[in-house]
């Protein structure tokens, strides 16, 4: 389950989870998706990349 906010900085991340998974399934690179969605901090990027539900 994805946390609602980043544990380190508090930025909302759960709102972007479905879009991230959809675009990842379409073959886009993870770096490009996160840059496009505005995730600049490493702490927020790790919240989406390292989630267990992403590794299906």
N, CA, C and O atoms as a Maestro MAE file, in Angstrom:
{
 s_m_m2io_version
 :::
 2.0.0
}

f_m_ct {
 s_m_title
 :::
 protein
 m_atom[224] {
  # First column is atom index #
  i_m_mmod_type
  r_m_x_coord
  r_m_y_coord
  r_m_z_coord
  i_m_residue_number
  s_m_chain_name
  s_m_pdb_residue_name
  s_m_pdb_atom_name
  i_m_atomic_number
  :::
  1 25 0.834 -1.159 0.000 1 A "UNK " " N  " 7
  2 3 0.000 0.000 0.000 1 A "UNK " " CA " 6
  3 2 0.895 1.244 0.000 1 A "UNK " " C  " 6
  4 15 1.825 1.349 0.799 1 A "UNK " " O  " 8
  5 25 0.610 2.158 -0.880 2 A "UNK " " N  " 7
  6 3 1.425 3.370 -1.004 2 A "UNK " " CA " 6
  7 2 1.042 4.363 0.093 2 A "UNK " " C  " 6
  8 15 -0.146 4.584 0.333 2 A "UNK " " O  " 8
  9 25 2.022 4.959 0.758 3 A "UNK " " N  " 7
  10 3 1.709 5.982 1.760 3 A "UNK " " CA " 6
  11 2 1.083 7.218 1.110 3 A "UNK " " C  " 6
  12 15 1.359 7.517 -0.052 3 A "UNK " " O  " 8
  13 25 0.258 7.920 1.847 4 A "UNK " " N  " 7
  14 3 -0.403 9.106 1.315 4 A "UNK " " CA " 6
  15 2 0.600 10.221 1.057 4 A "UNK " " C  " 6
  16 15 0.536 10.906 0.037 4 A "UNK " " O  " 8
  17 25 1.524 10.393 1.991 5 A "UNK " " N  " 7
  18 3 2.540 11.435 1.864 5 A "UNK " " CA " 6
  19 2 3.933 10.826 1.987 5 A "UNK " " C  " 6
  20 15 4.114 9.750 2.556 5 A "UNK " " O  " 8
  21 25 4.905 11.540 1.443 6 A "UNK " " N  " 7
  22 3 6.298 11.128 1.581 6 A "UNK " " CA " 6
  23 2 6.668 11.172 3.057 6 A "UNK " " C  " 6
  24 15 6.350 12.136 3.753 6 A "UNK " " O  " 8
  25 25 7.330 10.143 3.527 7 A "UNK " " N  " 7
  26 3 7.694 10.040 4.934 7 A "UNK " " CA " 6
  27 2 8.700 11.122 5.316 7 A "UNK " " C  " 6
  28 15 8.669 11.618 6.442 7 A "UNK " " O  " 8
  29 25 9.581 11.492 4.406 8 A "UNK " " N  " 7
  30 3 10.639 12.446 4.730 8 A "UNK " " CA " 6
  31 2 10.198 13.904 4.650 8 A "UNK " " C  " 6
  32 15 10.435 14.674 5.580 8 A "UNK " " O  " 8
  33 25 9.556 14.291 3.540 9 A "UNK " " N  " 7
  34 3 9.266 15.711 3.339 9 A "UNK " " CA " 6
  35 2 7.784 16.063 3.433 9 A "UNK " " C  " 6
  36 15 7.445 17.235 3.599 9 A "UNK " " O  " 8
  37 25 6.899 15.081 3.331 10 A "UNK " " N  " 7
  38 3 5.470 15.340 3.477 10 A "UNK " " CA " 6
  39 2 4.722 15.654 2.195 10 A "UNK " " C  " 6
  40 15 3.532 15.962 2.249 10 A "UNK " " O  " 8
  41 25 5.375 15.587 1.050 11 A "UNK " " N  " 7
  42 3 4.699 15.854 -0.222 11 A "UNK " " CA " 6
  43 2 3.723 14.716 -0.529 11 A "UNK " " C  " 6
  44 15 4.074 13.551 -0.343 11 A "UNK " " O  " 8
  45 25 2.500 15.024 -0.996 12 A "UNK " " N  " 7
  46 3 1.550 13.961 -1.354 12 A "UNK " " CA " 6
  47 2 2.080 13.126 -2.527 12 A "UNK " " C  " 6
  48 15 2.484 13.676 -3.552 12 A "UNK " " O  " 8
  49 25 2.077 11.809 -2.372 13 A "UNK " " N  " 7
  50 3 2.556 10.929 -3.433 13 A "UNK " " CA " 6
  51 2 1.501 9.927 -3.888 13 A "UNK " " C  " 6
  52 15 1.594 9.418 -5.005 13 A "UNK " " O  " 8
  53 25 0.518 9.633 -3.073 14 A "UNK " " N  " 7
  54 3 -0.451 8.596 -3.431 14 A "UNK " " CA " 6
  55 2 -1.336 9.006 -4.605 14 A "UNK " " C  " 6
  56 15 -1.853 8.143 -5.314 14 A "UNK " " O  " 8
  57 25 -1.518 10.294 -4.819 15 A "UNK " " N  " 7
  58 3 -2.348 10.764 -5.922 15 A "UNK " " CA " 6
  59 2 -1.718 10.461 -7.284 15 A "UNK " " C  " 6
  60 15 -2.416 10.426 -8.298 15 A "UNK " " O  " 8
  61 25 -0.424 10.246 -7.307 16 A "UNK " " N  " 7
  62 3 0.296 10.009 -8.558 16 A "UNK " " CA " 6
  63 2 0.574 8.537 -8.824 16 A "UNK " " C  " 6
  64 15 1.120 8.189 -9.871 16 A "UNK " " O  " 8
  65 25 0.208 7.677 -7.897 17 A "UNK " " N  " 7
  66 3 0.576 6.271 -7.994 17 A "UNK " " CA " 6
  67 2 -0.059 5.565 -9.197 17 A "UNK " " C  " 6
  68 15 0.626 4.826 -9.904 17 A "UNK " " O  " 8
  69 25 -1.338 5.779 -9.434 18 A "UNK " " N  " 7
  70 3 -2.011 5.123 -10.564 18 A "UNK " " CA " 6
  71 2 -1.451 5.594 -11.902 18 A "UNK " " C  " 6
  72 15 -1.230 4.791 -12.808 18 A "UNK " " O  " 8
  73 25 -1.225 6.894 -12.018 19 A "UNK " " N  " 7
  74 3 -0.659 7.428 -13.261 19 A "UNK " " CA " 6
  75 2 0.745 6.870 -13.498 19 A "UNK " " C  " 6
  76 15 1.105 6.531 -14.625 19 A "UNK " " O  " 8
  77 25 1.532 6.779 -12.429 20 A "UNK " " N  " 7
  78 3 2.888 6.244 -12.542 20 A "UNK " " CA " 6
  79 2 2.860 4.800 -13.038 20 A "UNK " " C  " 6
  80 15 3.601 4.443 -13.954 20 A "UNK " " O  " 8
  81 25 2.006 3.967 -12.437 21 A "UNK " " N  " 7
  82 3 1.925 2.561 -12.843 21 A "UNK " " CA " 6
  83 2 1.424 2.408 -14.274 21 A "UNK " " C  " 6
  84 15 1.919 1.552 -15.008 21 A "UNK " " O  " 8
  85 25 0.469 3.207 -14.680 22 A "UNK " " N  " 7
  86 3 -0.060 3.145 -16.040 22 A "UNK " " CA " 6
  87 2 1.012 3.503 -17.055 22 A "UNK " " C  " 6
  88 15 1.196 2.802 -18.050 22 A "UNK " " O  " 8
  89 25 1.714 4.588 -16.802 23 A "UNK " " N  " 7
  90 3 2.749 5.016 -17.734 23 A "UNK " " CA " 6
  91 2 3.930 4.054 -17.750 23 A "UNK " " C  " 6
  92 15 4.560 3.856 -18.789 23 A "UNK " " O  " 8
  93 25 4.227 3.459 -16.608 24 A "UNK " " N  " 7
  94 3 5.300 2.470 -16.534 24 A "UNK " " CA " 6
  95 2 4.931 1.224 -17.336 24 A "UNK " " C  " 6
  96 15 5.783 0.641 -18.008 24 A "UNK " " O  " 8
  97 25 3.675 0.821 -17.268 25 A "UNK " " N  " 7
  98 3 3.206 -0.340 -18.033 25 A "UNK " " CA " 6
  99 2 3.209 -0.054 -19.534 25 A "UNK " " C  " 6
  100 15 3.342 -0.977 -20.338 25 A "UNK " " O  " 8
  101 25 3.063 1.213 -19.915 26 A "UNK " " N  " 7
  102 3 3.084 1.587 -21.328 26 A "UNK " " CA " 6
  103 2 4.492 1.629 -21.912 26 A "UNK " " C  " 6
  104 15 4.669 1.823 -23.114 26 A "UNK " " O  " 8
  105 25 5.500 1.445 -21.045 27 A "UNK " " N  " 7
  106 3 6.862 1.343 -21.535 27 A "UNK " " CA " 6
  107 2 7.723 2.582 -21.340 27 A "UNK " " C  " 6
  108 15 8.860 2.615 -21.810 27 A "UNK " " O  " 8
  109 25 7.214 3.592 -20.665 28 A "UNK " " N  " 7
  110 3 8.022 4.781 -20.417 28 A "UNK " " CA " 6
  111 2 9.065 4.492 -19.348 28 A "UNK " " C  " 6
  112 15 8.881 3.607 -18.512 28 A "UNK " " O  " 8
  113 25 10.146 5.233 -19.381 29 A "UNK " " N  " 7
  114 3 11.192 5.083 -18.378 29 A "UNK " " CA " 6
  115 2 10.747 5.756 -17.081 29 A "UNK " " C  " 6
  116 15 10.092 6.798 -17.093 29 A "UNK " " O  " 8
  117 25 11.116 5.137 -15.977 30 A "UNK " " N  " 7
  118 3 10.725 5.640 -14.668 30 A "UNK " " CA " 6
  119 2 11.245 7.057 -14.437 30 A "UNK " " C  " 6
  120 15 10.531 7.895 -13.886 30 A "UNK " " O  " 8
  121 25 12.458 7.325 -14.845 31 A "UNK " " N  " 7
  122 3 13.051 8.651 -14.665 31 A "UNK " " CA " 6
  123 2 12.237 9.720 -15.388 31 A "UNK " " C  " 6
  124 15 11.979 10.787 -14.831 31 A "UNK " " O  " 8
  125 25 11.838 9.441 -16.615 32 A "UNK " " N  " 7
  126 3 11.074 10.408 -17.394 32 A "UNK " " CA " 6
  127 2 9.695 10.669 -16.786 32 A "UNK " " C  " 6
  128 15 9.218 11.804 -16.780 32 A "UNK " " O  " 8
  129 25 9.063 9.620 -16.281 33 A "UNK " " N  " 7
  130 3 7.748 9.764 -15.661 33 A "UNK " " CA " 6
  131 2 7.837 10.646 -14.426 33 A "UNK " " C  " 6
  132 15 7.047 11.575 -14.263 33 A "UNK " " O  " 8
  133 25 8.798 10.357 -13.557 34 A "UNK " " N  " 7
  134 3 8.931 11.115 -12.316 34 A "UNK " " CA " 6
  135 2 9.320 12.567 -12.575 34 A "UNK " " C  " 6
  136 15 8.847 13.464 -11.877 34 A "UNK " " O  " 8
  137 25 10.168 12.810 -13.558 35 A "UNK " " N  " 7
  138 3 10.523 14.182 -13.919 35 A "UNK " " CA " 6
  139 2 9.304 14.934 -14.436 35 A "UNK " " C  " 6
  140 15 9.097 16.099 -14.094 35 A "UNK " " O  " 8
  141 25 8.504 14.274 -15.256 36 A "UNK " " N  " 7
  142 3 7.314 14.894 -15.830 36 A "UNK " " CA " 6
  143 2 6.262 15.212 -14.771 36 A "UNK " " C  " 6
  144 15 5.564 16.221 -14.873 36 A "UNK " " O  " 8
  145 25 6.146 14.361 -13.763 37 A "UNK " " N  " 7
  146 3 5.162 14.575 -12.699 37 A "UNK " " CA " 6
  147 2 5.656 15.551 -11.640 37 A "UNK " " C  " 6
  148 15 4.890 15.906 -10.744 37 A "UNK " " O  " 8
  149 25 6.896 15.992 -11.709 38 A "UNK " " N  " 7
  150 3 7.404 17.007 -10.807 38 A "UNK " " CA " 6
  151 2 8.057 16.497 -9.542 38 A "UNK " " C  " 6
  152 15 8.195 17.249 -8.577 38 A "UNK " " O  " 8
  153 25 8.464 15.237 -9.521 39 A "UNK " " N  " 7
  154 3 9.160 14.691 -8.355 39 A "UNK " " CA " 6
  155 2 10.655 14.935 -8.514 39 A "UNK " " C  " 6
  156 15 11.339 14.219 -9.245 39 A "UNK " " O  " 8
  157 25 11.150 15.951 -7.824 40 A "UNK " " N  " 7
  158 3 12.568 16.321 -7.908 40 A "UNK " " CA " 6
  159 2 13.384 15.741 -6.762 40 A "UNK " " C  " 6
  160 15 14.566 15.445 -6.932 40 A "UNK " " O  " 8
  161 25 12.766 15.577 -5.598 41 A "UNK " " N  " 7
  162 3 13.491 15.086 -4.422 41 A "UNK " " CA " 6
  163 2 13.627 13.565 -4.478 41 A "UNK " " C  " 6
  164 15 12.727 12.856 -4.928 41 A "UNK " " O  " 8
  165 25 14.765 13.095 -4.014 42 A "UNK " " N  " 7
  166 3 15.020 11.657 -4.003 42 A "UNK " " CA " 6
  167 2 14.080 10.923 -3.056 42 A "UNK " " C  " 6
  168 15 13.705 9.778 -3.307 42 A "UNK " " O  " 8
  169 25 13.705 11.583 -1.972 43 A "UNK " " N  " 7
  170 3 12.845 10.913 -0.996 43 A "UNK " " CA " 6
  171 2 11.475 10.593 -1.605 43 A "UNK " " C  " 6
  172 15 10.927 9.517 -1.363 43 A "UNK " " O  " 8
  173 25 10.928 11.508 -2.381 44 A "UNK " " N  " 7
  174 3 9.623 11.280 -3.014 44 A "UNK " " CA " 6
  175 2 9.728 10.244 -4.136 44 A "UNK " " C  " 6
  176 15 8.845 9.402 -4.296 44 A "UNK " " O  " 8
  177 25 10.800 10.313 -4.900 45 A "UNK " " N  " 7
  178 3 10.993 9.365 -5.993 45 A "UNK " " CA " 6
  179 2 11.074 7.943 -5.459 45 A "UNK " " C  " 6
  180 15 10.535 7.013 -6.060 45 A "UNK " " O  " 8
  181 25 11.751 7.779 -4.328 46 A "UNK " " N  " 7
  182 3 11.902 6.448 -3.748 46 A "UNK " " CA " 6
  183 2 10.570 5.899 -3.279 46 A "UNK " " C  " 6
  184 15 10.371 4.684 -3.295 46 A "UNK " " O  " 8
  185 25 9.650 6.762 -2.861 47 A "UNK " " N  " 7
  186 3 8.341 6.309 -2.389 47 A "UNK " " CA " 6
  187 2 7.584 5.579 -3.510 47 A "UNK " " C  " 6
  188 15 6.897 4.592 -3.248 47 A "UNK " " O  " 8
  189 25 7.705 6.051 -4.730 48 A "UNK " " N  " 7
  190 3 7.016 5.419 -5.854 48 A "UNK " " CA " 6
  191 2 7.805 4.256 -6.431 48 A "UNK " " C  " 6
  192 15 7.231 3.212 -6.743 48 A "UNK " " O  " 8
  193 25 9.107 4.422 -6.576 49 A "UNK " " N  " 7
  194 3 9.923 3.395 -7.218 49 A "UNK " " CA " 6
  195 2 10.031 2.137 -6.367 49 A "UNK " " C  " 6
  196 15 9.979 1.026 -6.896 49 A "UNK " " O  " 8
  197 25 10.180 2.297 -5.062 50 A "UNK " " N  " 7
  198 3 10.453 1.152 -4.220 50 A "UNK " " CA " 6
  199 2 9.213 0.502 -3.629 50 A "UNK " " C  " 6
  200 15 9.326 -0.402 -2.802 50 A "UNK " " O  " 8
  201 25 8.043 0.943 -4.036 51 A "UNK " " N  " 7
  202 3 6.809 0.343 -3.505 51 A "UNK " " CA " 6
  203 2 6.644 -1.079 -4.029 51 A "UNK " " C  " 6
  204 15 6.952 -1.356 -5.188 51 A "UNK " " O  " 8
  205 25 6.167 -1.962 -3.193 52 A "UNK " " N  " 7
  206 3 6.027 -3.376 -3.533 52 A "UNK " " CA " 6
  207 2 5.020 -3.581 -4.658 52 A "UNK " " C  " 6
  208 15 5.215 -4.464 -5.493 52 A "UNK " " O  " 8
  209 25 3.957 -2.796 -4.702 53 A "UNK " " N  " 7
  210 3 2.925 -2.939 -5.737 53 A "UNK " " CA " 6
  211 2 3.451 -2.601 -7.126 53 A "UNK " " C  " 6
  212 15 2.848 -3.000 -8.122 53 A "UNK " " O  " 8
  213 25 4.571 -1.870 -7.215 54 A "UNK " " N  " 7
  214 3 5.127 -1.487 -8.509 54 A "UNK " " CA " 6
  215 2 5.852 -2.659 -9.152 54 A "UNK " " C  " 6
  216 15 6.024 -2.674 -10.371 54 A "UNK " " O  " 8
  217 25 6.280 -3.635 -8.373 55 A "UNK " " N  " 7
  218 3 7.110 -4.724 -8.888 55 A "UNK " " CA " 6
  219 2 6.289 -5.932 -9.320 55 A "UNK " " C  " 6
  220 15 6.739 -7.063 -9.135 55 A "UNK " " O  " 8
  221 25 5.129 -5.739 -9.875 56 A "UNK " " N  " 7
  222 3 4.292 -6.844 -10.340 56 A "UNK " " CA " 6
  223 2 4.785 -7.383 -11.655 56 A "UNK " " C  " 6
  224 15 4.199 -8.320 -12.198 56 A "UNK " " O  " 8
  :::
 }
 m_bond[223] {
  # First column is bond index #
  i_m_from
  i_m_to
  i_m_order
  :::
  1 1 2 1
  2 2 3 1
  3 3 4 2
  4 3 5 1
  5 5 6 1
  6 6 7 1
  7 7 8 2
  8 7 9 1
  9 9 10 1
  10 10 11 1
  11 11 12 2
  12 11 13 1
  13 13 14 1
  14 14 15 1
  15 15 16 2
  16 15 17 1
  17 17 18 1
  18 18 19 1
  19 19 20 2
  20 19 21 1
  21 21 22 1
  22 22 23 1
  23 23 24 2
  24 23 25 1
  25 25 26 1
  26 26 27 1
  27 27 28 2
  28 27 29 1
  29 29 30 1
  30 30 31 1
  31 31 32 2
  32 31 33 1
  33 33 34 1
  34 34 35 1
  35 35 36 2
  36 35 37 1
  37 37 38 1
  38 38 39 1
  39 39 40 2
  40 39 41 1
  41 41 42 1
  42 42 43 1
  43 43 44 2
  44 43 45 1
  45 45 46 1
  46 46 47 1
  47 47 48 2
  48 47 49 1
  49 49 50 1
  50 50 51 1
  51 51 52 2
  52 51 53 1
  53 53 54 1
  54 54 55 1
  55 55 56 2
  56 55 57 1
  57 57 58 1
  58 58 59 1
  59 59 60 2
  60 59 61 1
  61 61 62 1
  62 62 63 1
  63 63 64 2
  64 63 65 1
  65 65 66 1
  66 66 67 1
  67 67 68 2
  68 67 69 1
  69 69 70 1
  70 70 71 1
  71 71 72 2
  72 71 73 1
  73 73 74 1
  74 74 75 1
  75 75 76 2
  76 75 77 1
  77 77 78 1
  78 78 79 1
  79 79 80 2
  80 79 81 1
  81 81 82 1
  82 82 83 1
  83 83 84 2
  84 83 85 1
  85 85 86 1
  86 86 87 1
  87 87 88 2
  88 87 89 1
  89 89 90 1
  90 90 91 1
  91 91 92 2
  92 91 93 1
  93 93 94 1
  94 94 95 1
  95 95 96 2
  96 95 97 1
  97 97 98 1
  98 98 99 1
  99 99 100 2
  100 99 101 1
  101 101 102 1
  102 102 103 1
  103 103 104 2
  104 103 105 1
  105 105 106 1
  106 106 107 1
  107 107 108 2
  108 107 109 1
  109 109 110 1
  110 110 111 1
  111 111 112 2
  112 111 113 1
  113 113 114 1
  114 114 115 1
  115 115 116 2
  116 115 117 1
  117 117 118 1
  118 118 119 1
  119 119 120 2
  120 119 121 1
  121 121 122 1
  122 122 123 1
  123 123 124 2
  124 123 125 1
  125 125 126 1
  126 126 127 1
  127 127 128 2
  128 127 129 1
  129 129 130 1
  130 130 131 1
  131 131 132 2
  132 131 133 1
  133 133 134 1
  134 134 135 1
  135 135 136 2
  136 135 137 1
  137 137 138 1
  138 138 139 1
  139 139 140 2
  140 139 141 1
  141 141 142 1
  142 142 143 1
  143 143 144 2
  144 143 145 1
  145 145 146 1
  146 146 147 1
  147 147 148 2
  148 147 149 1
  149 149 150 1
  150 150 151 1
  151 151 152 2
  152 151 153 1
  153 153 154 1
  154 154 155 1
  155 155 156 2
  156 155 157 1
  157 157 158 1
  158 158 159 1
  159 159 160 2
  160 159 161 1
  161 161 162 1
  162 162 163 1
  163 163 164 2
  164 163 165 1
  165 165 166 1
  166 166 167 1
  167 167 168 2
  168 167 169 1
  169 169 170 1
  170 170 171 1
  171 171 172 2
  172 171 173 1
  173 173 174 1
  174 174 175 1
  175 175 176 2
  176 175 177 1
  177 177 178 1
  178 178 179 1
  179 179 180 2
  180 179 181 1
  181 181 182 1
  182 182 183 1
  183 183 184 2
  184 183 185 1
  185 185 186 1
  186 186 187 1
  187 187 188 2
  188 187 189 1
  189 189 190 1
  190 190 191 1
  191 191 192 2
  192 191 193 1
  193 193 194 1
  194 194 195 1
  195 195 196 2
  196 195 197 1
  197 197 198 1
  198 198 199 1
  199 199 200 2
  200 199 201 1
  201 201 202 1
  202 202 203 1
  203 203 204 2
  204 203 205 1
  205 205 206 1
  206 206 207 1
  207 207 208 2
  208 207 209 1
  209 209 210 1
  210 210 211 1
  211 211 212 2
  212 211 213 1
  213 213 214 1
  214 214 215 1
  215 215 216 2
  216 215 217 1
  217 217 218 1
  218 218 219 1
  219 219 220 2
  220 219 221 1
  221 221 222 1
  222 222 223 1
  223 223 224 2
  :::
 }
}
